[in-house]
């Protein structure tokens, strides 16, 4: 969903990607909160497995944020030099 929104910014020439960057930044906070809950309720082996999954999700969010920032730069460049 975030990937689609970030790429839509290219085709629509708008700033949807700005919202994507903001949402992607919340992923790390959500990861920390989820891991605190998991650490309290899960066994050690489960915690390490869940940590790896959560880290992958966070990295995916960071990649989407990078794509969105590129889209924003492309849109700004199109406005500055038509």
C-alpha positions in Angstrom: 0.0 0.0 0.0 2.8 2.5 0.9 4.7 1.4 -2.3 1.7 2.1 -4.4 1.1 5.5 -2.9 4.8 6.5 -3.3 4.8 5.5 -6.9 1.5 7.1 -7.7 3.2 10.4 -7.0 5.2 10.0 -10.2 2.2 9.5 -12.4 -0.1 12.0 -10.7 2.7 14.6 -10.2 1.5 15.3 -6.7 2.8 15.0 -3.3 1.3 11.8 -2.0 4.8 10.6 -1.4 5.2 13.2 1.4 2.6 11.3 3.4 4.3 8.0 2.7 7.6 9.3 4.2 5.7 10.4 7.3 3.9 7.0 7.7 7.1 5.1 7.1 8.7 6.9 10.0 6.1 5.5 12.3 7.0 2.0 11.5 10.1 2.0 13.8 8.0 3.3 16.7 5.4 0.6 16.1 8.2 -2.0 15.9 9.5 -1.0 19.3 6.1 -1.1 20.9 5.3 -4.5 19.4 8.6 -5.9 20.6 8.1 -4.7 24.2 4.7 -6.5 24.2 6.2 -9.7 22.6 9.2 -9.7 25.0 6.8 -9.8 28.0 4.6 -12.6 26.6 6.8 -14.9 24.4 9.5 -17.4 24.9 13.1 -16.5 24.0 13.1 -18.4 20.7 9.9 -16.8 19.7 11.2 -13.4 20.5 14.2 -13.8 18.3 12.1 -15.0 15.4 9.6 -12.2 15.8 12.4 -9.7 16.0 13.7 -10.8 12.6 10.3 -10.5 11.1 9.7 -7.1 12.6 13.2 -5.9 11.4 12.3 -7.0 7.8 9.1 -5.1 7.9 10.9 -2.0 9.2 13.5 -2.2 6.5 10.8 -2.5 3.9 9.2 0.6 5.2 12.6 2.4 5.0 12.9 1.3 1.4 9.5 2.6 0.6 10.4 5.9 2.3 13.5 6.1 0.1 11.3 5.6 -3.0 8.9 8.3 -1.9 11.7 10.7 -1.3 13.0 10.1 -4.9 9.5 10.7 -6.2 9.3 14.0 -4.3 12.7 15.0 -5.7 11.5 14.2 -9.2 8.3 16.2 -8.8 10.2 19.2 -7.5 12.7 19.0 -10.4 9.8 18.9 -12.9 8.4 22.1 -11.3 11.7 23.9 -11.2 12.8 23.1 -14.7 9.8 22.4 -16.9 
